[in-house]
């Protein structure tokens, strides 16, 4: 029985290490995209302060409008898949920002992409918070 317990704990530790590594990369990407958006606005916007205000509006408006609905939905979804899909789509959207701005020359499509990223973040954050306690329960019950 001891071998089964140590094997389960080893698997859980490996899964936690992968989760921790993925979250570190994700957090670094989030901060890099925030910094890059501010730099893009500072370099190319005719009125950077107004454009930055609109950027933050696009970032935080989904929180006020959609958080209660998406939070209830995330409770019904598989947390692991929600994390993976939301993070992958957010990454794809971040990579699209330079192309969207170069093609249109306007910040409004960029704000729409930021709005979509912020909406996906509403799926990502509760799923991340919900998956950690389930991992803690599985390691404490196996030891």
C-alpha positions in Angstrom: 0.0 0.0 0.0 2.9 2.3 0.7 4.1 2.1 -2.9 0.7 3.1 -4.2 0.6 6.1 -1.9 4.1 7.3 -2.9 3.3 6.7 -6.6 0.2 8.8 -6.3 2.1 11.6 -4.4 4.8 11.5 -7.1 2.3 11.8 -9.9 0.6 14.7 -8.0 3.9 16.4 -7.5 4.7 16.0 -11.2 1.3 17.4 -12.1 1.7 20.3 -9.7 5.2 21.1 -11.1 3.8 21.2 -14.7 0.9 23.4 -13.4 3.3 25.7 -11.6 5.6 26.0 -14.7 2.6 26.7 -17.0 1.3 29.3 -14.7 4.7 31.0 -14.5 4.9 31.2 -18.3 1.3 32.4 -18.4 1.8 35.1 -15.8 5.0 36.3 -17.6 3.0 36.5 -20.9 0.2 38.5 -19.2 2.6 41.1 -17.8 4.6 41.2 -21.1 1.4 41.8 -23.1 0.3 44.6 -20.6 3.6 46.3 -20.9 3.6 45.9 -24.7 0.1 47.4 -25.1 1.1 50.4 -23.0 4.2 50.9 -25.1 2.2 50.5 -28.4 -0.2 53.2 -27.2 2.5 55.5 -26.0 4.3 55.2 -29.4 1.4 55.4 -31.8 -1.6 57.0 -30.2 -2.2 60.7 -31.0 -3.5 61.2 -27.4 -1.8 58.4 -25.3 -3.7 59.2 -22.1 -7.1 58.9 -23.7 -6.1 55.8 -25.5 -4.8 54.3 -22.3 -8.1 55.1 -20.6 -9.9 53.2 -23.4 -7.5 50.3 -23.1 -8.3 50.0 -19.3 -12.0 50.3 -20.0 -11.7 47.4 -22.5 -9.8 45.4 -19.8 -12.2 46.0 -16.9 -15.6 46.4 -18.5 -16.0 42.6 -18.9 -15.3 42.2 -15.2 -18.3 44.4 -14.3 -20.6 43.1 -17.1 -19.8 39.4 -17.3 -18.1 38.1 -14.2 -21.2 36.9 -12.4 -22.5 35.0 -15.4 -19.1 33.5 -16.4 -18.3 32.6 -12.8 -21.4 30.5 -12.5 -20.6 28.9 -15.9 -17.0 28.0 -14.9 -18.4 26.2 -11.8 -20.1 23.8 -14.2 -17.2 23.3 -16.5 -14.1 21.0 -16.2 -11.5 23.2 -14.6 -8.5 21.7 -16.3 -9.8 22.0 -19.8 -11.1 25.5 -19.0 -7.6 26.6 -18.0 -5.9 25.1 -21.0 -8.4 26.4 -23.6 -8.7 29.9 -22.1 -4.9 30.3 -21.8 -4.3 29.0 -25.4 -6.9 31.3 -26.9 -5.6 34.3 -24.8 -2.1 33.5 -26.2 -3.4 33.4 -29.7 -5.2 36.7 -29.2 -2.1 38.4 -27.8 -0.2 37.3 -30.9 -2.9 38.8 -33.1 -2.6 42.3 -31.6 0.4 43.5 -33.7 -1.2 42.2 -36.9 -4.6 43.8 -36.1 -3.0 47.2 -35.4 -0.7 47.0 -38.5 -3.6 46.1 -40.7 -6.1 48.6 -39.5 -3.9 51.4 -38.1 -6.6 51.9 -35.4 -6.7 51.1 -31.8 -10.4 50.2 -31.7 -9.8 46.7 -33.1 -7.0 46.3 -30.6 -9.4 47.3 -27.8 -11.9 44.6 -29.1 -9.1 42.0 -28.9 -8.3 43.2 -25.3 -12.0 43.0 -24.4 -12.0 39.4 -25.7 -8.8 38.6 -23.7 -10.3 40.0 -20.6 -13.5 38.0 -21.1 -11.4 34.8 -21.4 -9.5 35.9 -18.3 -12.8 35.6 -16.5 -12.9 31.9 -17.4 -9.2 31.4 -16.6 -8.9 32.9 -13.1 -11.8 31.1 -11.4 -10.8 27.8 -13.0 -7.2 28.3 -11.7 -8.5 29.1 -8.2 -10.9 26.2 -8.3 -8.3 23.6 -9.5 -5.7 24.3 -6.7 -8.0 23.2 -3.8 -8.8 20.0 -5.7 -5.1 19.3 -6.1 -4.5 19.9 -2.4 -7.3 17.5 -1.5 -5.9 14.8 -3.7 -2.4 15.0 -2.2 -3.7 15.2 1.4 -5.9 12.2 1.0 -3.1 10.1 -0.6 -0.7 10.8 2.2 
